[in-house]
């Protein structure tokens, strides 16, 4: 399918608006944190929850819940515009307002429950983790909470990745075994050639929410499965679907899950270490009671958020590299460059994917190579 010039014009316009919304969200979040700290709202909230609950576990959850709900309410207009109004304007969403609000409510409850669990564990470690042995001159002295917190977060992420296809995603999408026996056979055989064991091939009812197409290899171990969005299954040829899945299998062949875990572990360790340094500075300079002071919670969020933003281009560069390798695997495994190119062109038209974003946008925000580069990759393979 040739690239639709009108869809590319819309893609560029849509991308520019989303980039501005991203910058606005960052600016407003930073401004909100400054206001909270300058007015002492963080201290007031701590005093309020401690007046309601003397139990430290309950007080920690109430503090997190109040901050979470306040943030969600404050930024709801921006979320509504970027998540509902804008996709409808460009024909990417099929949801009613009621259905979208229901999803927002479910996401909020899930994030509150899972986030509350993570915060409870982190604050328990802030309070009670053993001290690190100090070197000569006191170097290295301090709590080991950030080491234990990093290990917990990594294990928590692995557990979520394993459970997501069977417990979390079904809350938002309907899954059904794929009825196309021939396509199931082809995709299963492709997985076997990549030495990947899958627990079935499923369709996901994306069309109830979006017009965009997607496919994935979901889950880990005994929950790993091939999932095709119905928006992809109904509009792409079997050859095109095979090349898309081959890309996903390329990540397995290249052990990207293990390597991503190594990278994530390193970033998480450094991120929590930065938070520890920042929290100890806040105790010394700003008069907080300890690093476990609930009032310092916004500072921990600020430290981790700034670290994440600074390291985002590095993480995205690593991801683009691994995605290029997966594309190369897909081309070699299927020996079908025309199908690969056709799939990329359809994705550009259907998902409003910008073919040639500005270089700074690619470096900062893209975790996949732009579709234009992926198409040229396929053309180069065909030429060889």
Residue pairs with C-beta under 8 A, 6 or more apart in sequence:
1 342
1 345
1 346
1 349
2 345
3 345
3 348
3 349
3 355
4 349
7 348
7 349
7 352
8 348
8 354
8 355
10 90
10 352
11 348
11 352
11 353
11 354
11 355
12 354
14 86
14 90
14 352
15 352
15 354
15 357
15 361
17 86
18 82
18 86
19 361
19 365
21 78
21 81
21 82
21 86
22 365
24 78
25 75
25 78
26 309
28 75
28 78
29 75
29 305
32 71
32 74
33 298
33 301
33 302
35 41
36 42
36 298
37 298
37 299
42 295
42 296
42 297
42 298
43 295
45 63
45 66
45 67
45 294
45 295
46 63
46 293
46 294
46 295
48 66
49 59
49 62
49 63
49 66
49 294
50 59
50 294
52 59
52 62
53 59
53 62
56 127
57 120
57 124
59 294
60 119
60 120
60 123
60 294
61 116
61 119
61 120
63 294
63 297
64 115
64 116
64 119
64 297
65 112
65 116
67 297
67 298
68 111
68 112
68 115
69 112
72 79
72 108
79 104
83 100
83 104
84 93
84 95
84 97
84 100
87 93
87 210
90 352
91 211
92 210
92 211
92 212
92 351
92 352
93 100
93 209
93 210
93 211
94 207
94 208
94 209
94 210
94 211
95 103
95 208
95 209
95 210
99 208
99 209
103 172
103 209
106 171
106 172
110 168
110 171
114 160
118 152
118 153
118 156
121 149
121 152
122 145
122 149
122 152
123 292
123 294
125 143
125 145
125 148
125 149
125 152
126 143
126 145
126 279
126 290
126 291
126 292
127 292
129 143
129 144
129 145
129 147
129 148
130 143
130 144
131 141
131 142
131 143
131 144
132 140
132 141
132 142
132 143
132 144
132 147
133 140
134 140
134 141
142 276
142 280
143 276
143 291
145 272
145 276
145 291
146 269
146 272
146 273
146 275
146 276
147 269
147 272
149 272
150 265
150 268
150 269
150 272
153 268
153 272
154 261
154 264
154 265
154 268
157 264
158 220
158 261
160 168
161 219
161 220
162 219
162 220
162 221
162 223
163 223
164 218
164 219
164 223
165 175
165 218
165 219
165 223
165 225
165 227
166 219
166 223
169 175
169 204
169 218
172 209
173 204
173 205
173 206
173 208
173 209
174 204
174 205
174 208
175 202
175 203
175 204
175 205
175 227
176 202
176 203
176 205
177 200
177 201
177 202
177 203
178 184
178 201
178 202
178 203
178 228
178 233
180 233
182 238
183 201
183 233
183 238
183 241
184 201
186 238
186 242
187 201
187 226
187 241
187 242
187 245
188 198
188 201
188 226
190 242
190 245
190 246
190 249
190 333
190 334
191 197
191 198
191 226
191 245
191 249
193 333
194 246
194 249
194 250
194 252
194 253
194 333
195 252
195 253
196 217
196 224
196 249
196 252
196 253
197 224
198 217
198 224
198 225
198 226
199 219
199 222
199 223
199 224
199 225
200 225
200 226
201 225
201 226
201 227
201 228
202 225
202 226
202 227
202 228
203 227
203 228
203 229
203 230
203 233
204 227
204 228
204 229
204 230
205 230
206 212
206 213
206 214
206 229
206 230
206 231
206 232
207 229
207 230
207 231
210 231
211 231
211 350
212 229
212 231
212 350
212 351
212 352
213 229
213 231
213 232
213 235
213 236
213 346
213 347
213 350
213 351
214 229
214 231
214 232
215 226
215 227
215 228
215 229
215 232
215 241
215 244
215 245
215 248
216 227
216 248
217 224
217 225
217 226
217 227
217 245
217 248
217 249
217 251
217 252
218 224
218 225
218 226
218 227
219 225
220 257
226 245
226 248
228 241
231 350
232 241
232 244
233 241
235 346
235 350
236 244
236 343
236 346
237 339
237 342
239 334
239 336
239 339
240 339
240 340
240 342
240 343
240 346
241 343
242 334
242 336
242 339
243 330
243 331
243 334
243 336
243 339
243 340
243 343
244 330
244 343
246 329
246 330
246 333
246 334
247 323
247 326
247 327
247 329
247 330
248 326
249 329
249 330
249 333
250 325
250 326
250 327
250 328
250 329
250 330
250 333
251 257
251 322
251 326
253 329
254 322
254 325
254 326
254 329
256 322
256 326
259 322
260 322
263 315
263 318
267 311
267 315
270 307
270 311
271 304
271 307
271 308
271 311
272 304
274 303
274 304
274 307
275 300
275 303
275 304
275 307
276 291
277 303
278 299
278 300
278 302
278 303
279 288
279 291
279 296
279 299
279 300
279 303
280 291
282 288
282 291
282 296
282 299
283 289
283 290
283 291
283 293
283 296
288 295
288 296
312 364
312 365
313 363
313 364
315 367
316 363
316 364
316 365
316 366
316 367
317 363
319 367
319 368
320 362
320 366
320 367
320 368
320 369
323 367
323 368
323 369
324 369
324 377
327 340
327 369
327 374
327 377
327 378
328 377
328 381
330 340
331 337
331 340
331 377
331 378
331 381
334 340
337 378
337 379
337 381
337 382
338 378
338 382
340 378
340 381
341 375
341 378
341 379
341 382
344 371
344 374
344 375
344 378
345 375
347 353
347 371
348 354
348 355
348 371
348 375
353 370
353 371
354 370
354 371
355 370
355 371
355 372
355 375
356 370
356 372
357 366
357 370
362 370
368 374
369 377
